[in-house]
Amino acid sequence: MTLEEIHGQQPMPAGHDWMQGAGTALHELLVSAQRRGCLTAGVYESAKLMNVDPDNVAFCVLAADQEDEGDIALQIHFTLIQAFCCENDIDIVRVNDVAKLAAIVGPSEDSGEPRDLHCILIMNPNEEGWKDPALEKLNLFCEESRNVNDWVPTITLPE
């Protein structure tokens, strides 16, 4: 199926290879970014960083469990972060399983405490010419999602 054939259709179901590939790519990107020290977690920390250096943000992940859907303050933060990302051409996705994110990212390296994973930013590393294939896959996934009017697609992380 070409991009032209997809345009105008409803978003693809989560079981489609396209979505599974995005989940795997997100997992790979999170692991790689954490290893390189290019990952910022937390709504407050992310907002502060986006305010100071938006050009250095490469990708944004918003995560909320079912019980978080009723948290009005969190939803307001999400709306503001989404608007900021759209305004600054930062690709953004949603994940509906904070526990899976916690298993990938783990606790804070400084204190060992669980950290706020409702917002995760992937920063551009200082290394010149760094191109992460997982980031490129996710950027393409987000572009294709926008073509079917899904501006903040939801990704399912692999088991």
C-alpha positions in Angstrom: 0.0 0.0 0.0 1.5 3.3 -1.0 1.2 6.6 0.9 -1.2 7.9 -1.7 -3.5 4.9 -1.1 -3.3 5.4 2.7 -4.1 9.2 2.5 -7.6 9.9 3.6 -8.2 6.5 5.3 -8.7 5.9 9.0 -5.6 5.1 11.0 -4.4 1.5 10.7 -5.3 -0.9 13.5 -2.8 -1.5 16.2 -2.1 -5.1 15.1 -0.8 -3.9 11.7 2.9 -4.4 10.9 3.2 -0.7 10.5 2.2 -0.1 14.2 4.3 -3.1 15.5 7.3 -1.7 13.7 6.8 1.7 15.3 6.6 0.0 18.8 9.8 -1.8 18.2 11.5 1.3 16.9 10.4 3.3 19.9 11.8 0.6 22.2 15.1 0.7 20.4 15.2 4.5 20.4 14.5 4.7 24.2 17.3 2.2 24.9 19.7 4.0 22.6 18.9 7.5 23.9 19.3 6.4 27.5 22.6 4.8 26.8 23.8 8.0 25.1 22.4 10.2 27.9 20.0 11.9 25.5 16.8 11.1 27.4 14.8 13.5 29.6 11.9 12.1 31.6 9.2 14.0 33.5 6.5 16.5 32.5 8.2 19.4 34.5 11.7 18.5 33.4 10.6 18.2 29.7 8.7 21.5 29.8 11.7 23.2 31.3 14.1 21.8 28.7 11.8 22.6 25.8 11.6 26.2 27.0 15.4 26.5 27.2 16.5 24.5 24.1 13.6 23.5 21.7 16.0 23.1 18.8 17.8 20.2 20.5 14.6 18.1 21.0 14.4 15.3 18.4 11.3 13.4 19.6 8.6 13.4 22.3 6.7 10.6 24.0 3.6 11.2 26.1 2.4 8.3 28.3 -0.7 7.8 30.3 -2.4 4.8 31.7 -6.2 4.3 31.8 -6.4 5.9 35.3 -4.4 9.0 34.1 -7.2 9.8 31.6 -9.2 11.5 34.4 -6.3 13.6 35.6 -7.2 17.1 34.3 -3.9 18.7 35.2 -2.0 16.0 33.3 -4.2 16.4 30.3 -3.6 20.2 30.3 0.1 19.5 30.4 -0.2 17.1 27.5 -2.2 19.7 25.5 0.5 22.3 26.1 3.3 19.9 25.2 1.6 18.8 22.1 1.0 22.4 21.0 4.7 23.2 21.6 5.9 20.1 19.7 3.6 21.0 16.7 4.8 24.6 16.7 8.5 23.5 16.8 8.2 20.6 14.3 8.9 17.9 16.9 7.4 14.5 16.2 5.3 13.2 19.1 3.6 9.9 19.9 1.5 8.6 22.8 1.9 5.3 24.7 -0.9 3.8 26.8 1.3 1.7 29.1 3.5 3.5 31.6 4.6 0.2 33.2 6.2 -1.0 29.9 8.0 2.4 29.6 9.2 2.0 33.2 10.5 -1.5 32.3 12.5 -0.1 29.3 13.7 3.2 30.9 14.0 2.1 34.5 14.4 4.2 37.6 16.3 7.4 37.9 20.1 6.9 37.6 20.8 9.5 40.2 18.5 8.4 43.0 17.2 5.0 41.9 13.7 6.3 42.5 10.9 5.7 40.0 10.6 8.7 37.8 7.8 10.5 36.1 7.4 8.9 32.7 4.4 10.8 31.5 6.6 12.8 29.2 9.9 11.7 27.7 12.1 13.8 25.4 14.8 12.4 23.1 17.5 15.0 22.6 19.9 15.3 19.8 23.3 14.1 21.1 26.4 16.2 20.8 27.9 13.8 18.4 28.1 15.2 14.9 26.4 13.1 12.2 24.5 10.8 14.7 21.6 9.2 12.9 19.6 6.6 14.8 17.7 4.3 12.4 14.9 3.9 15.0 14.4 7.7 15.1 14.3 7.8 11.4 11.6 5.0 11.4 9.6 6.9 14.0 9.8 10.1 12.1 8.5 8.4 9.0 5.8 6.7 11.1 4.7 10.1 12.4 4.7 11.7 8.9 2.6 8.8 7.6 0.2 9.2 10.6 -0.2 12.9 9.9 -1.1 12.0 6.3 -4.2 10.1 7.7 -5.0 13.0 10.1 -3.6 11.2 13.2 -1.5 14.1 14.6 -0.4 12.3 17.8 -0.5 8.6 17.0 -0.6 6.0 19.8 2.0 3.3 19.7 1.9 0.0 21.4 5.2 -1.1 22.9 6.3 -4.8 22.3 6.1 -7.3 25.1 
